[in-house]
Amino acid sequence: MPNPKRRFSKTRTASRRSTKKAGVPTITVDTVTGTTHLRHRAYKVGDDLYYNGRLLVSTNAE
């Protein structure tokens, strides 16, 4: 296996790491309930659990 001949400088390491950062999460407004939520995540409206505009779990027993 090849090994580096010299150590990387602090500036070179810092400039490489400066481009790796967390992005801004994408927020969507649901057309059915009108609430804002993270995309591809289940979200609660009151006591009900929704995903992709569909009711998954309802706590109201009818």
C-alpha positions in Angstrom: 0.0 0.0 0.0 1.4 3.4 -0.9 1.9 5.8 2.0 2.0 9.6 1.9 5.4 11.1 1.8 4.5 14.2 3.7 1.8 15.2 6.1 -1.2 17.3 4.8 -1.1 20.9 6.0 -3.8 22.2 8.3 -5.0 24.6 5.5 -5.4 21.8 3.0 -7.3 19.7 5.5 -9.6 22.6 6.6 -10.4 23.6 3.0 -11.4 20.0 2.2 -13.6 19.8 5.2 -15.3 23.2 4.6 -17.5 21.8 1.8 -19.0 19.1 3.9 -21.9 20.6 5.8 -25.5 19.7 6.6 -28.0 21.0 4.0 -31.3 22.8 4.7 -34.2 20.3 5.2 -36.9 20.4 2.7 -40.3 21.5 4.1 -43.6 20.7 2.4 -47.2 21.9 2.9 -49.7 19.1 2.9 -52.6 19.6 0.6 -55.1 17.6 2.7 -54.4 19.0 6.2 -52.5 22.2 5.3 -49.7 21.6 7.8 -46.0 22.0 7.2 -43.8 18.9 7.6 -40.5 17.4 6.6 -40.6 15.5 3.3 -40.7 11.7 3.5 -41.6 11.7 7.2 -44.8 10.9 9.1 -46.3 13.9 10.9 -48.9 14.4 13.5 -52.0 16.6 13.2 -53.6 16.7 16.6 -53.6 13.0 17.7 -53.7 11.6 14.2 -50.6 10.4 12.3 -50.4 11.2 8.6 -48.0 10.2 5.8 -48.1 11.2 2.2 -51.5 12.9 2.7 -53.1 9.7 4.1 -54.2 8.9 7.6 -52.2 6.1 9.1 -53.1 6.0 12.7 -56.2 7.6 14.3 -56.7 7.7 18.1 -60.4 8.4 17.8 -62.4 5.2 18.1 -65.6 5.6 16.2 
